[in-house]
Amino acid sequence: MERTQIKSRLITAVAYDLRSARLEIEFHDGKVEPYTDIPEQVYRNLISADSPGSYYRHHIRESRPYVRTR
């Protein structure tokens, strides 16, 4: 997946795969959190939000399961 850089104090970049509905969020500390079953509109809202970090905290982190991968 290709990462899209965004302006945020919390998030460095995001990647989204439409076919699998998988979202990956890369943070400034280098951590990457993958999420599954994310609607495309949620991804679009995240990358276009005035505050992507706030959007992430309210619409993704609190309502979507984080999928741990190795």
Backbone as JSON Lines, residues from 0, in Angstrom:
{"i":0,"aa":"M","n":[0.85,-1.18,0.0],"ca":[0.0,0.0,0.0],"c":[0.89,1.24,0.0]}
{"i":1,"aa":"E","n":[0.47,2.2,-0.74],"ca":[1.2,3.46,-0.81],"c":[0.74,4.38,0.31]}
{"i":2,"aa":"R","n":[1.7,4.95,1.03],"ca":[1.36,5.84,2.14],"c":[1.17,7.27,1.64]}
{"i":3,"aa":"T","n":[0.2,7.94,2.24],"ca":[-0.08,9.34,1.96],"c":[0.37,10.14,3.18]}
{"i":4,"aa":"Q","n":[1.29,11.06,2.98],"ca":[1.76,11.92,4.06],"c":[0.66,12.92,4.41]}
{"i":5,"aa":"I","n":[0.46,13.16,5.7],"ca":[-0.53,14.15,6.12],"c":[0.07,15.06,7.18]}
{"i":6,"aa":"K","n":[-0.5,16.24,7.3],"ca":[-0.04,17.21,8.3],"c":[-0.81,16.98,9.58]}
{"i":7,"aa":"S","n":[-0.1,16.5,10.57],"ca":[-0.71,16.21,11.86],"c":[0.4,16.14,12.9]}
{"i":8,"aa":"R","n":[0.08,16.54,14.11],"ca":[1.06,16.42,15.2],"c":[1.15,14.98,15.69]}
{"i":9,"aa":"L","n":[0.17,14.16,15.38],"ca":[0.12,12.77,15.85],"c":[0.49,11.77,14.76]}
{"i":10,"aa":"I","n":[-0.01,11.99,13.55],"ca":[0.09,11.03,12.46],"c":[1.06,11.53,11.38]}
{"i":11,"aa":"T","n":[1.92,10.61,10.9],"ca":[2.84,10.94,9.82],"c":[2.23,10.65,8.47]}
{"i":12,"aa":"A","n":[1.64,9.44,8.34],"ca":[1.12,9.02,7.05],"c":[0.03,7.97,7.25]}
{"i":13,"aa":"V","n":[-0.77,7.79,6.21],"ca":[-1.8,6.75,6.22],"c":[-1.77,6.03,4.88]}
{"i":14,"aa":"A","n":[-2.2,4.78,4.9],"ca":[-2.32,4.0,3.68],"c":[-3.66,3.28,3.72]}
{"i":15,"aa":"Y","n":[-4.25,3.11,2.56],"ca":[-5.55,2.44,2.49],"c":[-5.59,1.53,1.29]}
{"i":16,"aa":"D","n":[-6.09,0.32,1.5],"ca":[-6.29,-0.64,0.41],"c":[-7.79,-0.83,0.22]}
{"i":17,"aa":"L","n":[-8.29,-0.39,-0.89],"ca":[-9.72,-0.42,-1.17],"c":[-10.26,-1.86,-1.23]}
{"i":18,"aa":"R","n":[-9.52,-2.75,-1.87],"ca":[-10.0,-4.13,-2.02],"c":[-10.18,-4.85,-0.69]}
{"i":19,"aa":"S","n":[-9.25,-4.65,0.23],"ca":[-9.33,-5.34,1.52],"c":[-9.94,-4.48,2.62]}
{"i":20,"aa":"A","n":[-10.19,-3.19,2.33],"ca":[-10.71,-2.22,3.31],"c":[-9.8,-2.15,4.53]}
{"i":21,"aa":"R","n":[-8.48,-2.18,4.28],"ca":[-7.48,-2.14,5.34],"c":[-6.85,-0.75,5.38]}
{"i":22,"aa":"L","n":[-6.79,-0.19,6.56],"ca":[-6.21,1.12,6.8],"c":[-4.99,0.95,7.7]}
{"i":23,"aa":"E","n":[-3.9,1.59,7.34],"ca":[-2.72,1.62,8.2],"c":[-2.41,3.06,8.54]}
{"i":24,"aa":"I","n":[-2.19,3.3,9.82],"ca":[-1.86,4.64,10.29],"c":[-0.46,4.62,10.87]}
{"i":25,"aa":"E","n":[0.41,5.46,10.35],"ca":[1.79,5.57,10.82],"c":[1.91,6.82,11.69]}
{"i":26,"aa":"F","n":[2.45,6.64,12.87],"ca":[2.59,7.74,13.82],"c":[4.02,8.28,13.81]}
{"i":27,"aa":"H","n":[4.19,9.46,14.37],"ca":[5.5,10.1,14.4],"c":[6.54,9.29,15.17]}
{"i":28,"aa":"D","n":[6.1,8.46,16.1],"ca":[7.05,7.63,16.85],"c":[7.46,6.37,16.1]}
{"i":29,"aa":"G","n":[6.95,6.21,14.86],"ca":[7.31,5.07,14.04],"c":[6.35,3.9,14.12]}
{"i":30,"aa":"K","n":[5.45,3.92,15.07],"ca":[4.47,2.85,15.24],"c":[3.47,2.89,14.09]}
{"i":31,"aa":"V","n":[3.07,1.7,13.61],"ca":[2.07,1.59,12.56],"c":[0.94,0.73,13.11]}
{"i":32,"aa":"E","n":[-0.27,1.25,13.05],"ca":[-1.46,0.51,13.5],"c":[-2.31,0.16,12.29]}
{"i":33,"aa":"P","n":[-2.56,-1.13,12.07],"ca":[-3.45,-1.54,10.98],"c":[-4.88,-1.74,11.49]}
{"i":34,"aa":"Y","n":[-5.82,-1.38,10.67],"ca":[-7.25,-1.57,10.98],"c":[-7.9,-2.25,9.79]}
{"i":35,"aa":"T","n":[-8.85,-3.14,10.06],"ca":[-9.56,-3.83,8.98],"c":[-11.02,-3.4,8.95]}
{"i":36,"aa":"D","n":[-11.65,-3.68,7.83],"ca":[-13.06,-3.35,7.62],"c":[-13.36,-1.87,7.79]}
{"i":37,"aa":"I","n":[-12.48,-1.05,7.26],"ca":[-12.65,0.41,7.33],"c":[-13.28,0.88,6.02]}
{"i":38,"aa":"P","n":[-14.44,1.51,6.08],"ca":[-15.05,2.04,4.86],"c":[-14.15,3.1,4.21]}
{"i":39,"aa":"E","n":[-14.18,3.16,2.9],"ca":[-13.36,4.13,2.17],"c":[-13.65,5.56,2.64]}
{"i":40,"aa":"Q","n":[-14.89,5.87,2.96],"ca":[-15.24,7.22,3.39],"c":[-14.53,7.61,4.68]}
{"i":41,"aa":"V","n":[-14.31,6.66,5.57],"ca":[-13.58,6.95,6.81],"c":[-12.15,7.36,6.47]}
{"i":42,"aa":"Y","n":[-11.52,6.63,5.55],"ca":[-10.17,6.99,5.09],"c":[-10.17,8.39,4.47]}
{"i":43,"aa":"R","n":[-11.12,8.66,3.6],"ca":[-11.18,9.98,2.95],"c":[-11.41,11.1,3.97]}
{"i":44,"aa":"N","n":[-12.27,10.84,4.94],"ca":[-12.5,11.83,5.99],"c":[-11.24,12.07,6.8]}
{"i":45,"aa":"L","n":[-10.49,11.02,7.08],"ca":[-9.26,11.15,7.85],"c":[-8.24,12.02,7.14]}
{"i":46,"aa":"I","n":[-8.0,11.75,5.87],"ca":[-6.96,12.51,5.16],"c":[-7.37,13.93,4.83]}
{"i":47,"aa":"S","n":[-8.67,14.22,4.87],"ca":[-9.12,15.58,4.57],"c":[-9.54,16.36,5.82]}
{"i":48,"aa":"A","n":[-9.43,15.77,6.98],"ca":[-9.86,16.43,8.22],"c":[-8.96,17.62,8.54]}
{"i":49,"aa":"D","n":[-9.55,18.65,9.14],"ca":[-8.75,19.79,9.62],"c":[-7.75,19.32,10.66]}
{"i":50,"aa":"S","n":[-8.15,18.35,11.47],"ca":[-7.27,17.76,12.48],"c":[-7.34,16.23,12.35]}
{"i":51,"aa":"P","n":[-6.44,15.65,11.53],"ca":[-6.47,14.2,11.36],"c":[-6.29,13.44,12.69]}
{"i":52,"aa":"G","n":[-5.49,13.97,13.59],"ca":[-5.3,13.32,14.88],"c":[-6.59,13.26,15.68]}
{"i":53,"aa":"S","n":[-7.33,14.33,15.68],"ca":[-8.61,14.37,16.37],"c":[-9.62,13.43,15.71]}
{"i":54,"aa":"Y","n":[-9.65,13.44,14.38],"ca":[-10.55,12.54,13.66],"c":[-10.21,11.1,14.01]}
{"i":55,"aa":"Y","n":[-8.93,10.76,14.0],"ca":[-8.49,9.41,14.35],"c":[-8.96,9.03,15.76]}
{"i":56,"aa":"R","n":[-8.74,9.9,16.73],"ca":[-9.11,9.59,18.11],"c":[-10.61,9.38,18.27]}
{"i":57,"aa":"H","n":[-11.42,10.18,17.6],"ca":[-12.87,10.11,17.79],"c":[-13.58,9.11,16.89]}
{"i":58,"aa":"H","n":[-13.06,8.84,15.71],"ca":[-13.79,8.01,14.74],"c":[-13.13,6.68,14.41]}
{"i":59,"aa":"I","n":[-11.89,6.52,14.78],"ca":[-11.21,5.27,14.45],"c":[-10.74,4.56,15.71]}
{"i":60,"aa":"R","n":[-9.91,5.2,16.49],"ca":[-9.35,4.55,17.68],"c":[-10.42,4.08,18.65]}
{"i":61,"aa":"E","n":[-11.42,4.89,18.88],"ca":[-12.45,4.56,19.87],"c":[-13.52,3.61,19.35]}
{"i":62,"aa":"S","n":[-13.63,3.48,18.02],"ca":[-14.74,2.67,17.49],"c":[-14.32,1.49,16.63]}
{"i":63,"aa":"R","n":[-13.04,1.35,16.37],"ca":[-12.57,0.27,15.49],"c":[-11.56,-0.6,16.21]}
{"i":64,"aa":"P","n":[-11.65,-1.91,16.01],"ca":[-10.65,-2.79,16.63],"c":[-9.29,-2.63,15.95]}
{"i":65,"aa":"Y","n":[-8.27,-2.58,16.74],"ca":[-6.9,-2.51,16.25],"c":[-6.44,-3.94,15.99]}
{"i":66,"aa":"V","n":[-5.91,-4.2,14.82],"ca":[-5.49,-5.55,14.45],"c":[-3.98,-5.64,14.65]}
{"i":67,"aa":"R","n":[-3.55,-6.4,15.6],"ca":[-2.11,-6.56,15.84],"c":[-1.52,-7.53,14.82]}
{"i":68,"aa":"T","n":[-0.41,-7.13,14.21],"ca":[0.29,-8.0,13.28],"c":[1.73,-8.13,13.74]}
{"i":69,"aa":"R","n":[2.39,-9.14,13.27],"ca":[3.8,-9.35,13.63],"c":[4.7,-8.9,12.53]}
